[in-house]
Amino acid sequence: MQFINLHTHHYSNPPATFELVNQYPLEFHSSIPYYSMGIHPWFIKEATLEQEFEILTQKIQDKNCLAIGECGLDKRIDVPFDLQQTVFEKQLVIAEKERKPVIIHCVAAFDELIEITKRLQITVPIIIHGFSKNSQVAHQLLKQGFYISFGKYLFQIPKLASVLNEVPEDRYFLETDTAHQSIEAVYQLVAESKGISIQRLQEIVQHNFESVFKTKINE
């Protein structure tokens, strides 16, 4: 079995690992085998948006571009929230048209996220990456049909393990994001918390990945 890393910014290509690498439109690297691409709310610049959307629209046709993202909403940055919403909604529309999952960055804007996806009638899988909130927020997201990805915050917030343990088996992923911990360390921590073997955890995550991304993982 492989260690599937749902979201990372660092392509390292370790053995027995499948990495879905985050790429930005203006920083595309063709050497990365599998990737997602999106316009992150932190880096929205009106002067380059048209060019970025042109690249995104082109790259989303690539069979190895498995998702749009990360993209989303963040109320704790200086980028105007209405501009964030406009950029986010446009990416959701592209994802829906191309039938690609979306990897979400969301900070202090979960209510708005839910409202937007309902209003736009988004039916493709939505994955909240880097989850660090409580059970109440997790259940709110799960109720909407979202998936949740856990990673570095499991090391920083011990009680987050209990939140993960409440998430149904078919609704979670694991990731490293920008953390220095390896994906193997994430799996080890989660397997211990759940009282299951690493191999069983690999089977769960691989099943979820293949189901959501319609991509077979080669052993």
N, CA and C of each residue as an Amber inpcrd file, in Angstrom:
protein
   657
   0.8350000  -1.2010000   0.0000000   0.0000000   0.0000000   0.0000000
   0.8770000   1.2610000   0.0000000   0.2730000   2.3410000  -0.4490000
   1.0010000   3.6090000  -0.5080000   0.5270000   4.5710000   0.5880000
   1.4130000   5.5130000   0.9150000   1.0340000   6.6360000   1.7540000
   0.5350000   7.7320000   0.8110000  -0.7310000   8.0900000   0.9170000
  -1.2810000   9.1290000   0.0510000  -1.2640000  10.4540000   0.7930000
  -0.5930000  11.4180000   0.2110000  -0.4950000  12.7620000   0.7760000
  -1.4350000  13.6560000  -0.0230000  -2.5830000  13.9770000   0.5760000
  -3.6440000  14.6920000  -0.1310000  -3.2540000  16.0920000  -0.5500000
  -2.3390000  16.7220000   0.2160000  -2.0070000  18.1210000  -0.0660000
  -0.6310000  18.4520000   0.4710000   0.2630000  18.7880000  -0.4350000
   1.5990000  19.2040000  -0.0360000   2.0950000  20.2820000  -0.9800000
   2.9480000  21.1440000  -0.4580000   3.5650000  22.1970000  -1.2720000
   4.9820000  21.8030000  -1.6780000   5.4250000  20.6380000  -1.2120000
   6.8070000  20.2140000  -1.4640000   6.8180000  18.8520000  -2.1420000
   7.1710000  18.8310000  -3.4130000   7.2770000  17.5550000  -4.1160000
   8.5980000  16.9000000  -3.7430000   8.5180000  15.7600000  -3.0670000
   9.7400000  15.0730000  -2.6390000   9.8620000  13.6660000  -3.2060000
   8.7450000  13.1200000  -3.6890000   8.7280000  11.8260000  -4.3610000
   9.3910000  10.7080000  -3.5520000   9.0190000  10.5580000  -2.2700000
   9.5860000   9.4560000  -1.4900000   9.0110000   8.1240000  -1.9530000
   9.6890000   7.0130000  -1.6360000   9.1760000   5.7040000  -2.0610000
   7.8420000   5.3860000  -1.3930000   7.0130000   4.6350000  -2.1050000
   5.7160000   4.1690000  -1.5980000   4.8080000   5.3080000  -1.1590000
   4.9190000   6.4500000  -1.8390000   4.1020000   7.6120000  -1.4940000
   3.5280000   8.2440000  -2.7550000   2.2660000   8.6090000  -2.6800000
   1.6010000   9.3350000  -3.7570000   1.3370000  10.7430000  -3.2510000
   1.9100000  11.7360000  -3.9160000   1.7750000  13.1260000  -3.4860000
   0.9100000  13.9170000  -4.4630000  -0.1030000  14.5800000  -3.9360000
  -0.8660000  15.5380000  -4.7290000  -0.3260000  16.9160000  -4.3710000
   0.4140000  17.4860000  -5.2950000   1.1900000  18.6980000  -5.0110000
   0.4090000  19.9490000  -5.4060000   0.3470000  20.9060000  -4.5020000
  -0.3050000  22.1840000  -4.7870000   0.5500000  22.9910000  -5.7560000
  -0.0790000  23.4890000  -6.8210000   0.6230000  24.3580000  -7.7630000
  -0.1770000  25.6470000  -7.9630000   0.5530000  26.7310000  -8.1750000
  -0.0700000  28.0170000  -8.4910000   0.0810000  28.2640000  -9.9860000
  -0.9030000  28.9060000 -10.6040000  -0.8680000  29.0820000 -12.0640000
   0.4110000  29.7130000 -12.5960000   0.9380000  30.7140000 -11.9020000
   2.1160000  31.4160000 -12.4090000   3.4290000  30.7620000 -11.9920000
   3.3420000  29.6470000 -11.2700000   4.5450000  28.9560000 -10.8120000
   4.4740000  27.4730000 -11.1620000   3.9420000  27.1670000 -12.3150000
   3.7180000  25.7790000 -12.6970000   5.0320000  25.0600000 -13.0050000
   5.1430000  23.8200000 -12.4780000   6.3110000  22.9740000 -12.7550000
   5.8360000  21.6920000 -13.4300000   6.2250000  21.4980000 -14.6620000
   5.7550000  20.3390000 -15.4230000   6.3700000  19.0270000 -14.9360000
   7.4080000  19.1050000 -14.1060000   8.0670000  17.8950000 -13.6200000
   7.2630000  17.1840000 -12.5350000   6.2470000  17.8530000 -12.0000000
   5.4440000  17.2640000 -10.9220000   4.3570000  16.3710000 -11.5320000
   4.3270000  15.0930000 -11.1760000   3.4070000  14.1580000 -11.8410000
   1.9290000  14.4520000 -11.6010000   1.5220000  14.5840000 -10.3430000
   0.1160000  14.7950000 -10.0160000  -0.0300000  16.0450000  -9.1640000
  -0.9890000  16.8700000  -9.5220000  -1.0870000  18.1550000  -8.8340000
  -2.5180000  18.6720000  -8.8120000  -2.7090000  19.6340000  -7.9430000
  -3.9130000  20.4610000  -7.9660000  -3.4500000  21.8700000  -8.3170000
  -4.3730000  22.6750000  -8.8120000  -4.0140000  24.0530000  -9.1440000
  -5.1530000  24.9790000  -8.7600000  -4.7870000  26.0880000  -8.1260000
  -5.8020000  27.0500000  -7.7370000  -5.2070000  28.4050000  -7.4260000
  -6.0760000  29.3790000  -7.2480000  -5.6750000  30.7330000  -6.8670000
  -5.9930000  30.8900000  -5.3890000  -4.9750000  30.9200000  -4.5790000
  -5.0950000  30.9840000  -3.1270000  -5.5120000  32.3910000  -2.7160000
  -6.4170000  32.5240000  -1.7450000  -6.8480000  33.8750000  -1.3450000
  -5.7090000  34.7670000  -0.8600000  -4.6740000  34.1770000  -0.2860000
  -3.5390000  34.9900000   0.1820000  -2.8450000  35.7260000  -0.9600000
  -2.8730000  35.1360000  -2.1490000  -2.0350000  35.6320000  -3.2410000
  -2.8390000  36.2480000  -4.3850000  -4.0600000  36.6560000  -4.0960000
  -4.8820000  37.2800000  -5.1330000  -4.3370000  38.6620000  -5.4790000
  -4.0610000  38.8490000  -6.7540000  -3.6250000  40.1460000  -7.2650000
  -4.4520000  40.4440000  -8.5100000  -5.2040000  41.5160000  -8.4580000
  -6.1150000  41.8170000  -9.5560000  -5.3900000  41.9480000 -10.8910000
  -4.1450000  42.4160000 -10.8490000  -3.3910000  42.6510000 -12.0860000
  -3.0810000  41.3610000 -12.8370000  -3.0240000  40.2290000 -12.1210000
  -2.6500000  38.9650000 -12.7780000  -3.7910000  37.9610000 -12.8510000
  -4.9690000  38.3150000 -12.3620000  -6.0640000  37.3540000 -12.2970000
  -6.4600000  36.7960000 -13.6590000  -6.5400000  37.6520000 -14.6450000
  -6.9410000  37.1810000 -15.9680000  -5.9700000  36.1320000 -16.4890000
  -4.6760000  36.4070000 -16.3430000  -3.6600000  35.4520000 -16.7920000
  -3.7430000  34.1490000 -15.9950000  -3.9410000  34.2590000 -14.6980000
  -4.0140000  33.0630000 -13.8570000  -5.2120000  32.2010000 -14.2220000
  -6.3370000  32.8220000 -14.4830000  -7.5100000  32.0470000 -14.8600000
  -7.3360000  31.3960000 -16.2290000  -6.6210000  32.0500000 -17.1190000
  -6.3400000  31.4350000 -18.4230000  -5.5140000  30.1620000 -18.2480000
  -4.4820000  30.2520000 -17.3990000  -3.6260000  29.0850000 -17.1500000
  -4.4110000  27.9860000 -16.4510000  -5.1850000  28.3720000 -15.4330000
  -5.9740000  27.3990000 -14.6840000  -6.9570000  26.6700000 -15.5960000
  -7.6300000  27.4070000 -16.4560000  -8.5980000  26.8090000 -17.3730000
  -7.9280000  25.8220000 -18.3210000  -6.6990000  26.1440000 -18.6940000
  -5.9360000  25.2480000 -19.5760000  -5.4650000  23.9980000 -18.8270000
  -4.8630000  24.1840000 -17.6620000  -4.2530000  23.0710000 -16.9300000
  -5.2860000  22.1080000 -16.3610000  -6.4770000  22.5920000 -16.0830000
  -7.4970000  21.7170000 -15.5160000  -7.9000000  20.6310000 -16.5090000
  -7.5550000  20.8260000 -17.7820000  -7.8190000  19.8040000 -18.8010000
  -6.8080000  18.6530000 -18.7340000  -5.6900000  18.8880000 -18.0840000
  -4.6430000  17.8710000 -17.9620000  -5.1460000  16.7420000 -17.0590000
  -5.0170000  15.5130000 -17.5010000  -5.5110000  14.3830000 -16.7050000
  -4.7720000  14.2530000 -15.3860000  -3.5630000  14.8060000 -15.3020000
  -2.7920000  14.7370000 -14.0610000  -3.0800000  15.8980000 -13.1160000
  -3.8950000  16.8440000 -13.5640000  -4.3900000  17.8990000 -12.6700000
  -5.6740000  17.3510000 -12.0520000  -5.5730000  16.8630000 -10.8330000
  -6.6660000  16.0890000 -10.2490000  -7.7120000  16.9310000  -9.5250000
  -7.3720000  18.1990000  -9.2330000  -8.3160000  19.0220000  -8.4730000
  -8.0290000  20.4940000  -8.6750000  -9.0220000  21.3160000  -8.3640000
  -8.8180000  22.7590000  -8.2650000  -8.5230000  23.0680000  -6.8080000
  -7.5230000  23.9080000  -6.5850000  -7.1710000  24.2930000  -5.2230000
  -5.6700000  24.2650000  -5.0080000  -5.1870000  24.7650000  -3.8930000
  -6.1630000  25.1630000  -2.9100000  -6.6850000  26.5650000  -3.2160000
  -7.9400000  26.7510000  -2.9150000  -8.5800000  28.0420000  -3.0850000
  -9.5820000  28.1890000  -1.9440000 -10.1300000  29.3830000  -1.7770000
 -11.0880000  29.5150000  -0.6980000 -11.2400000  30.9070000  -0.1490000
 -11.4570000  30.9720000   1.1670000 -11.7950000  32.2280000   1.8380000
 -11.0070000  32.3540000   3.1410000 -10.5870000  33.5750000   3.4430000
  -9.8000000  33.8050000   4.6550000 -10.1150000  35.1970000   5.1880000
 -10.7570000  35.2520000   6.3420000 -11.1540000  36.5290000   6.9200000
 -10.0410000  37.1980000   7.7220000  -8.8980000  36.5690000   7.7950000
  -7.8100000  37.1120000   8.6080000  -6.6650000  37.6650000   7.7690000
  -6.9740000  38.0130000   6.5240000  -5.9650000  38.6180000   5.6610000
  -6.5030000  39.9440000   5.1330000  -5.6250000  40.7020000   4.4850000
  -5.9890000  42.0430000   4.0250000  -6.6990000  42.0640000   2.6780000
  -6.6510000  40.9730000   1.9470000  -7.3300000  40.9340000   0.6440000
  -8.8300000  41.1330000   0.8700000  -9.4510000  42.0920000   0.1890000
 -10.8840000  42.3510000   0.3910000 -11.7160000  41.0690000   0.2570000
 -12.6200000  40.8870000   1.2010000 -13.3650000  39.6360000   1.2350000
 -14.2720000  39.4680000   0.0140000 -14.8100000  40.5620000  -0.4810000
 -15.6700000  40.4450000  -1.6640000 -14.8710000  40.0070000  -2.8810000
 -13.6140000  40.4470000  -2.9730000 -12.7450000  39.9990000  -4.0680000
 -12.4230000  38.5140000  -3.8950000 -12.1330000  38.1040000  -2.6730000
 -11.8920000  36.6840000  -2.4130000 -13.0810000  35.8420000  -2.8700000
 -14.2710000  36.3000000  -2.5270000 -15.4760000  35.5560000  -2.8990000
 -15.6290000  35.4370000  -4.4120000 -15.3700000  36.5350000  -5.1140000
 -15.4920000  36.5300000  -6.5690000 -14.5290000  35.5170000  -7.1940000
 -13.2890000  35.5500000  -6.7370000 -12.2610000  34.6430000  -7.2710000
 -12.5940000  33.1920000  -6.9090000 -13.0340000  32.9940000  -5.6990000
 -13.3860000  31.6490000  -5.2350000 -14.5620000  31.0810000  -6.0330000
 -15.6000000  31.8800000  -6.1820000 -16.7890000  31.4070000  -6.8870000
 -16.4720000  31.0540000  -8.3370000 -15.6230000  31.8310000  -8.9560000
 -15.2540000  31.5530000 -10.3440000 -14.5330000  30.2100000 -10.4490000
 -13.7060000  29.8970000  -9.4550000 -12.9980000  28.6150000  -9.4530000
 -13.9630000  27.4520000  -9.2010000 -14.9380000  27.6750000  -8.3480000
 -15.9410000  26.6350000  -8.1110000 -16.7280000  26.3250000  -9.3800000
 -17.0530000  27.3490000 -10.1280000 -17.7880000  27.1590000 -11.3810000
 -16.9610000  26.3360000 -12.3590000 -15.6640000  26.6240000 -12.4320000
 -14.7730000  25.8490000 -13.3090000 -14.7320000  24.3900000 -12.8600000
 -14.5910000  24.1830000 -11.5550000 -14.5320000  22.8230000 -11.0170000
 -15.8050000  22.0500000 -11.3360000 -16.9330000  22.7140000 -11.1870000
 -18.2130000  22.0580000 -11.4640000 -18.3250000  21.7070000 -12.9490000
 -17.9000000  22.6220000 -13.7880000 -17.9660000  22.3790000 -15.2330000
 -17.0630000  21.2180000 -15.6420000 -15.8600000  21.1690000 -15.0670000
 -14.8870000  20.1430000 -15.4490000 -14.9770000  18.8800000 -14.5970000
 -15.8880000  18.8730000 -13.6200000 -16.0990000  17.7220000 -12.7410000
 -14.8280000  17.3440000 -11.9930000 -14.1880000  18.3500000 -11.4120000
 -12.9750000  18.1210000 -10.6130000 -13.2500000  18.4760000  -9.1510000
 -12.7160000  17.6910000  -8.2140000 -12.8480000  18.0340000  -6.7990000
 -12.1640000  19.3710000  -6.4910000 -12.5000000  19.9390000  -5.3280000
 -11.9330000  21.2270000  -4.9190000 -11.2950000  21.0820000  -3.5390000
 -10.0550000  21.5460000  -3.4220000  -9.3370000  21.5460000  -2.1450000
  -9.4110000  22.9570000  -1.5710000  -9.9780000  23.0490000  -0.3670000
 -10.3670000  24.3380000   0.1970000  -9.4570000  24.8060000   1.3220000
  -9.0770000  26.0890000   1.2360000  -8.4640000  26.8170000   2.3470000
  -9.5640000  27.6910000   2.9270000  -9.8790000  27.4930000   4.2140000
 -10.9530000  28.2830000   4.8260000 -10.5530000  28.7040000   6.2290000
 -10.5510000  29.9990000   6.4650000 -10.2330000  30.5410000   7.7860000
 -11.3430000  31.4930000   8.2060000 -12.0440000  31.1170000   9.2800000
 -13.0860000  31.9640000   9.8810000 -14.1930000  32.3310000   8.8920000
 -14.4520000  31.4380000   7.9260000 -15.4730000  31.7480000   6.9140000
 -16.2520000  30.5070000   6.5030000 -16.4640000  29.5950000   7.4410000
 -17.1550000  28.3550000   7.1020000 -18.6200000  28.5880000   6.7440000
 -19.2690000  29.5210000   7.4160000 -20.6650000  29.8130000   7.0820000
 -20.7770000  30.3270000   5.6460000 -19.8690000  31.2250000   5.2720000
 -19.8710000  31.7650000   3.9060000 -19.5460000  30.6650000   2.8860000
 -18.6160000  29.7940000   3.2440000 -18.2620000  28.6780000   2.3600000
 -19.4860000  27.8110000   2.0730000 -20.2040000  27.4650000   3.1070000
 -21.3890000  26.6260000   2.9430000 -22.4530000  27.3430000   2.1190000
 -22.6530000  28.6220000   2.4020000 -23.6590000  29.3940000   1.6680000
 -23.3320000  29.4460000   0.1790000 -22.0700000  29.6760000  -0.1460000
 -21.6560000  29.7870000  -1.5510000 -21.8410000  28.4620000  -2.2830000
 -21.3980000  27.3720000  -1.6710000 -21.5090000  26.0780000  -2.3560000
 -22.9750000  25.6800000  -2.5570000 -23.8270000  26.0510000  -1.6100000
 -25.2600000  25.7850000  -1.7780000 -25.8470000  26.6490000  -2.8850000
 -25.5120000  27.9310000  -2.8610000 -26.0880000  28.8590000  -3.8380000
 -25.6680000  28.4920000  -5.2550000 -24.4180000  28.0820000  -5.4160000
 -23.9190000  27.7230000  -6.7470000 -24.2560000  26.2790000  -7.1160000
 -24.8790000  25.5820000  -6.1890000 -25.2840000  24.1880000  -6.4080000
 -24.0930000  23.3240000  -6.8330000 -23.0340000  23.4240000  -6.0530000
 -21.8200000  22.6630000  -6.3350000 -22.0230000  21.2070000  -5.9380000
 -21.7580000  20.3170000  -6.8590000 -21.9540000  18.8880000  -6.6150000
 -20.6530000  18.0880000  -6.6210000 -19.5550000  18.6970000  -7.0620000
 -18.2810000  17.9810000  -7.0440000 -17.7800000  17.8800000  -5.5980000
 -16.9020000  16.9170000  -5.2950000 -16.4020000  16.7810000  -3.9230000
 -15.6560000  18.0240000  -3.4420000 -15.9470000  18.4270000  -2.2120000
 -15.2700000  19.5520000  -1.5680000 -14.4600000  19.0040000  -0.4040000
 -13.1710000  19.3170000  -0.3810000 -12.2840000  18.8230000   0.6770000
 -11.7100000  20.0090000   1.4480000 -11.9740000  20.0570000   2.7470000
 -11.4080000  21.0930000   3.6030000 -10.0380000  20.6260000   4.0460000
  -9.0040000  21.2980000   3.6000000  -7.6600000  20.8300000   3.9520000
  -7.1720000  21.5240000   5.2210000  -6.2210000  20.8740000   5.8930000
  -5.5950000  21.4580000   7.0750000  -6.5710000  21.7600000   8.1930000
  -7.4740000  20.8310000   8.4730000  -8.5230000  21.0970000   9.4610000
  -7.9270000  21.2110000  10.8600000  -8.4320000  22.2050000  11.6230000
  -7.9090000  22.4240000  12.9800000  -9.0050000  22.8290000  13.9630000
 -10.2550000  22.6720000  13.5800000 -11.3560000  23.1700000  14.4030000
 -11.9550000  22.0530000  15.2710000 -13.0810000  22.3690000  15.9140000
 -13.6830000  21.4300000  16.8590000 -14.7030000  20.5100000  16.1970000
 -15.2850000  19.6500000  17.0140000 -16.2450000  18.6710000  16.5050000
 -17.4720000  19.3320000  15.9020000 -17.8970000  20.4430000  16.4910000
 -19.0870000  21.1240000  15.9960000 -18.9030000  21.5750000  14.5510000
 -17.7490000  22.1790000  14.2730000 -17.4640000  22.6270000  12.9050000
 -17.3350000  21.4250000  11.9800000 -16.6520000  20.3900000  12.4620000
 -16.4770000  19.1830000  11.6380000 -17.8330000  18.5980000  11.2420000
 -18.7190000  18.4760000  12.1890000 -20.0320000  17.8910000  11.8960000
 -20.8480000  18.8010000  10.9730000 -20.6760000  20.1150000  11.1200000
 -21.3570000  21.0540000  10.2260000 -20.9130000  20.8250000   8.7840000
 -19.6180000  20.6250000   8.6020000 -19.0720000  20.4010000   7.2600000
 -19.4810000  19.0400000   6.7090000 -19.4250000  18.0290000   7.5610000
 -19.8050000  16.6840000   7.1280000 -21.2700000  16.6330000   6.7200000
 -22.0910000  17.3800000   7.4200000 -23.5190000  17.4300000   7.1010000
 -23.7510000  17.9510000   5.6880000 -22.8410000  18.8130000   5.2170000
 -22.9500000  19.3710000   3.8680000 -22.3470000  18.4380000   2.8170000
 -21.8050000  17.3120000   3.2650000 -21.2290000  16.3620000   2.3220000
 -19.7560000  16.5870000   2.0430000 -19.1180000  17.5060000   2.7930000
 -17.7070000  17.7970000   2.5700000 -16.8240000  16.6780000   3.1230000
 -15.6060000  16.6340000   2.6140000 -14.5530000  15.7800000   3.1550000
 -13.6090000  16.6530000   3.9710000 -12.8710000  16.0180000   4.8860000
 -11.9650000  16.7730000   5.7610000 -10.5880000  16.1290000   5.7240000
  -9.5630000  16.9620000   5.5500000  -8.1880000  16.4750000   5.5190000
  -7.4250000  16.9920000   6.7420000  -6.7210000  16.0660000   7.3860000
  -5.9810000  16.3770000   8.6170000  -4.4860000  16.2270000   8.3710000
  -3.7030000  17.0350000   9.0910000  -2.2570000  16.9520000   8.9290000
  -1.5050000  17.5370000  10.0920000  -0.7830000  18.6310000   9.8330000
   0.1660000  19.1660000  10.8110000  -0.4740000  19.5770000  12.1320000
  -1.7300000  19.9740000  12.1130000  -2.3540000  20.4140000  13.3640000
  -2.5860000  19.2650000  14.3350000  -2.5460000  18.0270000  13.8580000
  -2.6450000  16.8860000  14.7610000  -1.4700000  16.8660000  15.7360000
  -0.3190000  17.3890000  15.2950000   0.8630000  17.4330000  16.1580000
   0.8090000  18.6230000  17.1190000   0.0790000  19.6550000  16.7280000
   0.0410000  20.8890000  17.5170000  -1.1520000  20.9620000  18.4640000
  -2.2400000  20.2660000  18.1330000  -3.4780000  20.3210000  18.9200000
  -3.8760000  18.8750000  19.2550000  -3.4090000  18.3510000  20.3890000
  -3.6630000  16.9390000  20.7170000  -5.1370000  16.5410000  20.6890000
  -6.0290000  17.4430000  21.1090000  -7.4540000  17.0870000  21.1580000
  -8.0650000  16.9530000  19.7580000  -7.3240000  17.3650000  18.7250000
  -7.8320000  17.2380000  17.3690000  -7.9820000  15.7690000  16.9680000
  -7.2060000  14.9030000  17.6030000  -7.3060000  13.4700000  17.3010000
  -8.7100000  12.9440000  17.6010000  -9.3200000  13.4590000  18.6620000
 -10.6720000  13.0090000  18.9970000 -11.6880000  13.4860000  17.9690000
 -11.4220000  14.6520000  17.3640000 -12.2930000  15.1480000  16.2930000
 -12.1750000  14.2210000  15.0800000 -10.9560000  13.8920000  14.7100000
 -10.7360000  12.9840000  13.5830000 -11.4310000  11.6520000  13.8200000
 -11.3930000  11.1720000  15.0500000 -12.0000000   9.8790000  15.3500000
 -13.5200000   9.8920000  15.2340000 -14.1130000  11.0930000  15.1820000
 -15.5590000  11.2060000  14.9930000 -15.9440000  11.3030000  13.5110000
 -14.9580000  11.4950000  12.6470000 -15.2330000  11.6180000  11.2110000
 -15.4120000  10.2290000  10.6170000 -16.4780000  10.0030000   9.8620000
 -16.6820000   8.6820000   9.2540000 -15.4900000   8.2310000   8.4200000
 -15.3090000   6.9370000   8.3700000 -14.1550000   6.3460000   7.6930000
 -14.0210000   6.7900000   6.2460000 -15.1450000   7.0260000   5.5910000
 -15.1040000   7.3500000   4.1580000 -15.0610000   8.8410000   3.8660000
 -14.7450000   9.6680000   4.8940000 -14.8280000  11.1040000   4.6730000
 -13.5590000  11.8680000   5.0490000 -12.4500000  11.1710000   5.2820000
 -11.2430000  11.9140000   5.6590000 -10.0330000  11.5570000   4.7990000
  -9.1010000  12.5130000   4.7920000  -7.8110000  12.3500000   4.1260000
  -6.7010000  12.7910000   5.0670000  -5.4570000  12.4900000   4.6810000
  -4.2930000  12.9080000   5.4540000  -3.3290000  13.6570000   4.5500000
  -2.5780000  14.5890000   5.1390000  -1.7300000  15.4820000   4.3430000
  -0.5560000  15.9890000   5.1770000   0.3840000  16.6490000   4.5080000
   1.4700000  17.3320000   5.2260000   1.4070000  18.8460000   5.0500000
   0.8140000  19.3260000   3.9470000   0.7520000  20.7620000   3.6580000
   2.1730000  21.3150000   3.6090000   2.4860000  22.2820000   4.4660000
   3.8320000  22.8780000   4.4790000   4.6760000  22.3570000   5.6400000
   4.1850000  21.3550000   6.3560000   4.8630000  20.8840000   7.5720000
   6.1440000  20.1270000   7.2510000   7.0070000  20.0840000   8.2510000
   8.2580000  19.3260000   8.1040000   8.0480000  17.8430000   8.4210000
   6.9810000  17.5240000   9.1400000   6.7090000  16.1190000   9.4220000
   6.4390000  15.3750000   8.1130000   6.8610000  14.1260000   8.0560000
   6.6210000  13.3110000   6.8690000   5.1920000  12.7930000   6.8770000
   4.7140000  12.3760000   5.7170000   3.3750000  11.8060000   5.6560000
   3.3400000  10.4870000   6.4330000   4.4640000   9.7870000   6.4930000
   4.5160000   8.5690000   7.2960000   4.2760000   8.8720000   8.7720000
   4.8120000  10.0100000   9.2420000   4.6090000  10.3860000  10.6470000
   3.1460000  10.7110000  10.9190000   2.4880000  11.3360000   9.9460000
   1.0600000  11.6370000  10.0920000   0.2700000  10.3340000  10.1940000
   0.5490000   9.3910000   9.3130000  -0.1500000   8.1090000   9.3370000
   0.1040000   7.3760000  10.6590000   1.3440000   7.4240000  11.1380000
   1.6870000   6.7480000  12.3900000   0.8670000   7.3140000  13.5450000
   0.7930000   8.6300000  13.6150000   0.0400000   9.2920000  14.6840000
  -1.4440000   8.9190000  14.6200000  -2.0100000   8.9530000  13.4240000
  -3.4380000   8.6650000  13.2550000  -3.7300000   7.1900000  13.5340000
  -2.8670000   6.3060000  13.0640000  -3.0730000   4.8700000  13.3070000
  -3.0700000   4.5670000  14.8030000  -2.1500000   5.1840000  15.5220000
  -2.0890000   4.9750000  16.9720000  -3.3370000   5.5200000  17.6490000
  -3.7870000   6.6820000  17.2120000  -4.9760000   7.2970000  17.8010000
  -6.2200000   6.4470000  17.5710000  -6.3030000   5.8580000  16.3840000
  -7.4790000   5.0640000  16.0340000  -7.3700000   3.6060000  16.4890000
  -6.1780000   3.1970000  16.8820000  -6.0000000   1.8150000  17.2970000
  -6.0820000   0.8310000  16.1490000  -5.6150000   1.2710000  14.9690000
  -5.5980000   0.3950000  13.8000000  -4.1880000   0.3440000  13.2340000
  -3.9390000  -0.5940000  12.3500000  -2.6120000  -0.7050000  11.7380000
  -2.4220000   0.3710000  10.6770000  -1.1880000   0.6720000  10.3870000
  -0.8910000   1.6280000   9.3170000  -1.4140000   1.0970000   7.9910000
  -1.2810000  -0.2030000   7.7730000  -1.7790000  -0.7840000   6.5200000
  -3.2830000  -0.5810000   6.3830000  -4.0290000  -0.7740000   7.4720000
  -5.4790000  -0.5630000   7.4160000  -5.7910000   0.9000000   7.1250000
  -5.0390000   1.8030000   7.7260000  -5.2340000   3.2340000   7.4840000
  -4.9280000   3.5740000   6.0260000  -3.8820000   2.9840000   5.4840000
  -3.5590000   3.1900000   4.0740000  -4.7080000   2.7360000   3.1780000
  -5.3000000   1.5990000   3.5130000  -6.4270000   1.0830000   2.7280000
  -7.6030000   2.0590000   2.7550000  -7.8930000   2.6120000   3.9240000
  -9.0110000   3.5500000   4.0690000  -8.7870000   4.7870000   3.2150000
  -7.6060000   5.4010000   3.3620000  -7.3270000   6.6490000   2.6460000
  -7.2490000   6.4070000   1.1450000  -6.6550000   5.2780000   0.7450000
  -6.5700000   4.9930000  -0.6890000  -7.9580000   4.7880000  -1.2860000
  -8.8190000   4.1120000  -0.5750000 -10.1900000   3.9280000  -1.0620000
 -10.8800000   5.2790000  -1.2310000 -10.7300000   6.1600000  -0.2440000
 -11.3350000   7.4910000  -0.3280000 -10.7750000   8.2790000  -1.4940000
  -9.4640000   8.1920000  -1.6740000  -8.8180000   8.9530000  -2.7440000
  -9.2920000   8.4840000  -4.1130000  -9.3000000   7.1840000  -4.3150000
  -9.7090000   6.6530000  -5.6140000 -11.1790000   6.9360000  -5.8900000
 -11.9840000   6.9570000  -4.8510000 -13.4030000   7.2500000  -5.0030000
 -13.6500000   8.7070000  -5.3690000 -12.9650000   9.6070000  -4.6940000
 -13.1800000  11.0420000  -4.9030000 -12.5070000  11.5390000  -6.1800000
 -11.2820000  11.0900000  -6.4240000 -10.4970000  11.6300000  -7.5410000
 -10.5740000  10.7810000  -8.7990000 -11.2710000   9.6530000  -8.7230000
 -11.4360000   8.7890000  -9.8910000 -10.0850000   8.4400000 -10.5070000
  -9.1250000   8.1900000  -9.6200000  -7.7600000   7.8860000 -10.0480000
  -7.2740000   6.6570000  -9.3120000  -6.8020000   5.6730000 -10.0500000
  -6.2650000   4.4650000  -9.4370000  -4.8210000   4.7110000  -9.0090000
  -4.5130000   4.2910000  -7.7900000  -3.1560000   4.4130000  -7.2860000
  -2.4020000   3.1330000  -7.6190000  -1.3080000   3.2590000  -8.3470000
  -0.5070000   2.0870000  -8.6910000   0.2940000   1.6420000  -7.4890000
   0.2110000   0.3650000  -7.2030000   0.9550000  -0.1690000  -6.0540000
   2.4310000  -0.3200000  -6.3860000
